[in-house]
Amino acid sequence: MLQYIFLALYVIVSGIHLYHSWLDSPKRRYSKPFLLILLILYYVFSADKLSWALLCALATSWLGDVLLIPKGTKWFVAGGISFLFCHVFFVIVYFPTVIWQNVIWWILIPAAILYYGISVRLTLTIKHNVPIAVLIPMIFYLIMNSTMNLFALAQLMSHPCAGSIVAYVGAVSFFISDCTLYLVRYHDNKELIFKKHFTVMLTYLLGEALITVGMLMIG
């Protein structure tokens, strides 16, 4: 029962956060620290056997959320480093479930080209607005997010089931969120992204939740 209470609270607090993000209100910062805490509690009370890697992925996501609340390049970099570790932990989550003999390479290799191509192209699009000391870590971060997505895809190929589908959709949503965040923060046209903070957080919150639920379904 407790897991459903925490899931309901996650949905409610996410709704409040998204409402303030839609309004572009600074009040969104007040709900942000609670989002991943509630998702962690949902996972802890739902899992028959806890995955330390998944817990670390969610915990570093929470830390990244908190570090991104203050404004400034240093805080942005610190938050990015925390989320970088988040993606590393997600890769560790997926790795044991991947059966490489079942991976369809003629799908995975073009997918890798697409993910890494988007990462490099996006970074080149905004590079003139990004300090050089930040640009290289940003490219590396998106490449790590891409790698996380590729492992989620490999997991789906290895174990084609509802859980692996949900987890992969979550990974894609997370990638979209990060790409959107880069555009919101550094693109010349600030109105390029519809409802900037809302879109970033909607795809992020969906991504985190779907990955967690998907891995719970896989067991």
N, C-alpha and C positions, 0 to 999 in steps of 0.2 A: 504493500500500500504506500509506503514512504516514497518509493521511487516515482510513483505517479504524482504524488504531491509536489516533489521537486521538479518533475517535468512540467507540470502545470504552472508552477512558479516561474520556471525558465521561459515558458511561452508568454506569461503575463508581463514579466519584467522586460522581455524582448519587445513586446508590443509597446510598452511605455517608452522604451529607448527609441524604437523606430518612429513613434509618434513625434518625439522631440527632434529626431533626426530629420523627419519630413519638414518640420517647421524651421529647421536649421537653428534650433534653440540651444544655447549653452547648457541648458538643464540636462542634456543627454549625458553629460559627464558624470552626473550623480548616480545613474543606474548602471553605467558601464562596468564598474568593479564587481558587480554582483552576478553578471551574466554567466561567465564561465564557472564561477563557484557553484551556482545552481546546477549547471550541466555536469560538473564533477560529482556532486552529491547524487544526482540521478544515476550516473554510471556506477558509483560505489554501491548503491543500494539495489542495482539491477543485475550486476554481474555475479555469476556463480563463482567465477575465478577471476580475480582482478589481474589485468595486464599492467605491469609497472610502466611499460613503454607508453601505453595509451594514457595512463594517469600523468606521466611526465609531459606528454604532448598537450594535454588539456591544461596542465599547470603552467607550462611556459606560454601557452596562449593567453591565460589569465594575466600573467606577468606582462606580456606584451601589451595587452589592453590597458593596463594601469600605466605603463611607461609612455604610452601614446597620448595620455590625457593632457599632460602639460604641452605647451607649444614650444617649438624650437627644434633646430636640426639635431642637436645632441640627443634629445629625447626621442626623436624619430628614428635615429640610428640605433639607440638602445632598445627601443621596441622592436625594430627590425631584427636585431640579433636574437632577441628572445623568441620571435616567431621563426627564425631560421632553425633554432634548436627544436621548435615544435615540429617542423617538417622532417627533421632528422628522426625524431621519435616516431612520427607516423610511418616513415619508411621501415623502421625497426618493427612496428606493429604488423605491417603487411608482409614483410620478408618471409617469416616462417610458413605462411600460407601459400606462397608462390611455388608452383610445380613447373619448373622451367621447360620440361618436356611438353607441357600443355600450352605453353605460350605460343600464340600465333604471331610469328615474327613479321609477316608481311603486313600486319596491322600495327604492331608495336613500334616498328622502326619508322614508318611514316608519321605515327603519332608523336614520336620523339622529335622528329624534324619539325613538326607543326608547333609543339610546345616550346621547344628551344628557339625556333624561329620567331615566334610571337614575343618571347622574352627579350631577345636581342633587338628586334624591330621596335618594340615599345620603348625600350631604354634609349635607343638612338633618337627616337622622336622627341624625347623630353630632355636630352642630354645638355642642351644649351642653357637649361634652367636649373641644372643640378650641379652643386659643387663637386669638383673632381674627386675629392676625398670620399664623397658619398656615392658617386656613380658606380664604381667597381663593386662595392658591397651590394648595391641595388641589383646589378646584373646577376651576381652570385646568388642573391636571395631568390629571384624569380627562377633561376635555373634549379635551385633546390626545391622550390614549389613544383616545378615541372617534373622533377625526378619523383617527388612524392606522388604526383598524379600518375606517372608511368607505372609505379609499383602498384598503385590501386587498380590500374587497368590490367596489369599482369595477374593480380589476385583474382580479378573478375574472369579472366581467361582460364585460370587454374581451377576456380570453383564457381562456375556460372550458377548463381543462386540469387534469391531476393536480397540477401544481406550484402553480397559483394556488389550488386547493382546499386543499392542505396549508398554504400560507402564510396563507390566511384563517382556517383552524382554529387555527393558531398565534396569530394576532392576537386571536381571541376568547378563547383560553386566557389570554393575557397580560392582557386586560381583566378576566377573572374573577379572576385573581391579585391585581390591584391593588384591585379592589372588596373582595375577601376580606381583604386586608391592612388596609384602612381599618376594616373591621368588627372585626378582631382587635385592632387597636390602640385604637380609640376607642368601640366600642359598649358600652352598659351591661352587656349579657349577654356575658361573656367566653367562655361555652361555646356561643354561638350557632353558631360554626364548628367543624365536626368536625376534631379534631387540627389545631389552629390553624396552627402553623408548617409542618406537613407539607402541608396543603392549599394554603397560599400558595406554597410552593416547588415542589410538584408541578406546579401549573398554570403557574407561571413558567418552570420548566425545560423543560416541554413546549412552551410558547409560543415561547421563544427558539429551540429546536431545530427546531421545525416551520417557523417563518418562514425560518430559514437553509436548511433542506433544500428547502423549497418554491421559494425563489428560485434555488437551484442547479439544480433541475429545470427551471425556466423558462429558465435560462441568461442 
